[in-house]
Amino acid sequence: MKRKGLSSENQKESKTRKKFRDWFRWRYIAVLTGALLLLTYLGVSVYYMNHFYKGTIINHVNCSNMTPEEADAKIKEVAKTYVLTLEERNDLTEQIKGSDFDMVYVLNGDLRDVKGNQNGFLWPYCIFADSEETVPSSIEFDAGKFDDVLNGLTGMQKDYMKKPVNAKISVYLPERKAYEIVPEDNGSTILKERFAEKCREAVQFLKPTLSLEQEGCYKEVSIKADSKELKRVLKTLNRYVKTEITYQFGEKTEVLDGDLIHQFLRRKKNSNQITLSDGFIKEYIKNLARKYDTFGKSREFKTNSGKQITISGGDYGWWMDQAKEFKELKKLIERGKKKERKPIYFQKAVEYGKLDYGNTYVEINLNAQHMYFYKNGKKVLETDVVTGNPSRGNESPTGIFGVMYKEHGAVLRGEDYETPVEFWMPFSGDVGLHDATWRSSFGGNIYRSNGSHGCINMPYAKAKQLFQMIEQGTPVICY
């Protein structure tokens, strides 16, 4: 049997009822939701009428969702748990605790006034934004206990504190032949008053850390390694010790460099002025002269006969002019020069060494009344001579001398004589070698009764021959 359908009128009525039910249901839900939201809002508003908004920071303390009383207690609790970390030199870290010196956080304002500025009904606008608030406050503590805490720190102990040391110039370094700057040592001496002041400031502002270095709590050096003046002094010192003077004494050398020059340097007390010690330089030159001068010293000599004798006396030999050499050497050191050098002499010899007379010389044997002339080690001339008369106190001088000069055609003068000679070769004052044409014979014992006034009388031909071969400075050895 076929079911009959609803009439069109009934269908329309059914749809109308359904729409009304849906509308009523959604409206009910909306009203209910709105009511719940309103109740929630009113409830939270009531809550925030006596609580701080979320994100409220008062005097650096997070007081979110706290009542003024709770926030007051938490802020004051900071003093009880406060710790100040001290960052010191030598990687030392220490702490001081507020509880050790009865630290108290005192709020000089009422937190309810701060809460009064927060409208409880406006919490939706402020809940997602932090609010920084400041209430007048102060930190109070026992000053005596505070000082005791500071004085008890490791860094404040006498045995721990190391005095600062200024940067300075090192001692002379032989391995480098130079000086260098020794960096400053900052030490760890704390300036007690400043340190205490900075600690009090840190406590007042509840700072978690205090760097003594950054706050200038250490006694500082007055001269640092980057000092321009210190670098200037270093440059001057190193210029001096970079000097290298090589003295040549024949085959031997003497090197004057920083290893010795540093002993010549003087730095005036409390001054950066560097001076060279004249006394030390003069002493160095004196030692050179003592070692290499032969003037006035005895020498070994092998005579024509082969006999080995010691010769003393005379004015021959190396004789350094120490005064002039001092002036020149000081200039070279001041300029930091490197060079080879021969000293300045009053008088020079033929060569360096004990046998400074070399192998070209005149040999006069007073006992034998005989003279020899050696040139480059070979005997090239010999002759009998007449020397000074000993009975009249006119002995010819003994020792080693040097020919002062040569003169052709000279007149010899004394108290009771005036004698012209053709070949004049003086070697000791007014004593010299010369021709004596007034004599008919030479040698033997003539000198004992009819000797000269001290000169070495020679036959004319021999004197001429010697005059032609001998040079100024040629050694004359009399014995």
JOBELZI-V126385 format. One record per run of one state. SS is the DSSP state (hx for helix, st for strand, lp for the rest). FROM is the first residue (numbers start at 1). TO is the last residue. If there is no record, write none. Layout:
BEGIN
ss->SS from->FROM to->TO
ss->SS from->FROM to->TO
END
This chain:
BEGIN
ss->lp from->1 to->7
ss->hx from->8 to->48
ss->lp from->49 to->55
ss->st from->56 to->58
ss->lp from->59 to->60
ss->st from->61 to->62
ss->lp from->63 to->67
ss->hx from->68 to->81
ss->lp from->82 to->82
ss->st from->83 to->87
ss->lp from->88 to->92
ss->st from->93 to->97
ss->hx from->98 to->101
ss->lp from->102 to->103
ss->st from->104 to->107
ss->lp from->108 to->110
ss->hx from->111 to->116
ss->lp from->117 to->119
ss->hx from->120 to->126
ss->lp from->127 to->130
ss->st from->131 to->133
ss->lp from->134 to->136
ss->st from->137 to->140
ss->lp from->141 to->142
ss->hx from->143 to->151
ss->lp from->152 to->153
ss->hx from->154 to->156
ss->lp from->157 to->164
ss->st from->165 to->165
ss->lp from->166 to->167
ss->st from->168 to->169
ss->lp from->170 to->172
ss->st from->173 to->173
ss->lp from->174 to->177
ss->st from->178 to->178
ss->lp from->179 to->180
ss->st from->181 to->182
ss->lp from->183 to->184
ss->st from->185 to->185
ss->lp from->186 to->189
ss->st from->190 to->190
ss->lp from->191 to->191
ss->hx from->192 to->204
ss->lp from->205 to->208
ss->st from->209 to->211
ss->lp from->212 to->217
ss->st from->218 to->218
ss->lp from->219 to->227
ss->hx from->228 to->241
ss->lp from->242 to->243
ss->st from->244 to->249
ss->lp from->250 to->251
ss->st from->252 to->256
ss->lp from->257 to->257
ss->hx from->258 to->264
ss->st from->265 to->267
ss->lp from->268 to->273
ss->st from->274 to->276
ss->lp from->277 to->277
ss->hx from->278 to->292
ss->lp from->293 to->298
ss->st from->299 to->302
ss->lp from->303 to->307
ss->st from->308 to->311
ss->lp from->312 to->318
ss->st from->319 to->320
ss->lp from->321 to->321
ss->hx from->322 to->335
ss->lp from->336 to->337
ss->st from->338 to->341
ss->lp from->342 to->344
ss->st from->345 to->347
ss->lp from->348 to->360
ss->st from->361 to->365
ss->lp from->366 to->369
ss->st from->370 to->375
ss->lp from->376 to->377
ss->st from->378 to->384
ss->lp from->385 to->385
ss->st from->386 to->386
ss->lp from->387 to->387
ss->st from->388 to->388
ss->lp from->389 to->389
ss->hx from->390 to->392
ss->lp from->393 to->398
ss->st from->399 to->402
ss->lp from->403 to->406
ss->st from->407 to->413
ss->lp from->414 to->417
ss->st from->418 to->428
ss->lp from->429 to->430
ss->st from->431 to->435
ss->lp from->436 to->445
ss->hx from->446 to->450
ss->lp from->451 to->451
ss->st from->452 to->452
ss->lp from->453 to->455
ss->st from->456 to->458
ss->lp from->459 to->459
ss->hx from->460 to->469
ss->lp from->470 to->474
ss->st from->475 to->478
ss->lp from->479 to->479
END
